[in-house]
Amino acid sequence: DGGITQSPKYLFRKEGQNVTLSCEQNLNHDAMYWYRQDPGQGLRLIYYSQIVNDFQKGDIAEGYSVSREKKESFPLTVTSAQKNPTAFYLCASSTVSRGWTEAFFGQGTRLTVV
Amino acid sequence: KQEVTQIPAALSVPEGENLVLNCSFTDSAIYNLQWFRQDPGKGLTSLLLIQSSQREQTSGRLNASLDKSSGRSTLYIAASQPGDSATYLCAVRASGTYKYIFGTGTRLKVLA
């Protein structure tokens, strides 16, 4: 089945620790995205990538880093510089064109600071 | 800067009712608008995608309309069922970008 796989489903981070969230897609999509979701605030864009080896900051990139070494993979690292990382993280992908670009989402990773 | 607003924030209706969810956006320069459903603790499921040149899209009991000039979209759900209970989100993809801007969602509860 084609789709987007995020892992792990739940992740716990200690203070001062870096953690990496995985996102893999087999939809042959060029564009991939990371969003953060907090209660009552909707989805906010962290980073996005239109092509391999290229990515752009979204609205809340501070304290996060990404890489795009393969078309299928777009891992997100939450660094110790992110002071309030507890949230639900969603990965998405879409084709790259001027028009028909339906976005598809993974099932999310819930990150909690302990 | 594109902003997306969804009204109401929450809605509770008896089973069988037809209902309308609203989405408004501030910049009409968009490629498309997409409606999603989100169940608690889950990812987003795409419901309908409307291109900027289209007026509406239909899938089963769902119908989404788009009025780009007024910056509005509506999601119409016919004959609502308890299984429709979820949060509904709209997102616009602005022209000249691959970014999707989301509204904060409408939390729907359909009572049996």
Chai-1 contact restraints between the chains, C-beta under 6 A:
chainA,res_idxA,chainB,res_idxB,connection_type,confidence,min_distance_angstrom,max_distance_angstrom,comment,restraint_id
A,A31,B,Y98,contact,1.0,0.0,6.0,A-B,restraint_1
A,G42,B,F102,contact,1.0,0.0,6.0,A-B,restraint_2
A,G42,B,T104,contact,1.0,0.0,6.0,A-B,restraint_3
A,L43,B,F102,contact,1.0,0.0,6.0,A-B,restraint_4
A,Q50,B,Y98,contact,1.0,0.0,6.0,A-B,restraint_5
A,L90,B,G43,contact,1.0,0.0,6.0,A-B,restraint_6
A,G99,B,Q51,contact,1.0,0.0,6.0,A-B,restraint_7
A,E102,B,S46,contact,1.0,0.0,6.0,A-B,restraint_8
A,E102,B,L49,contact,1.0,0.0,6.0,A-B,restraint_9
A,A103,B,Y100,contact,1.0,0.0,6.0,A-B,restraint_10
A,F105,B,G43,contact,1.0,0.0,6.0,A-B,restraint_11
A,F105,B,L44,contact,1.0,0.0,6.0,A-B,restraint_12
A,G106,B,G43,contact,1.0,0.0,6.0,A-B,restraint_13
A,Q107,B,G43,contact,1.0,0.0,6.0,A-B,restraint_14
A,G108,B,G43,contact,1.0,0.0,6.0,A-B,restraint_15
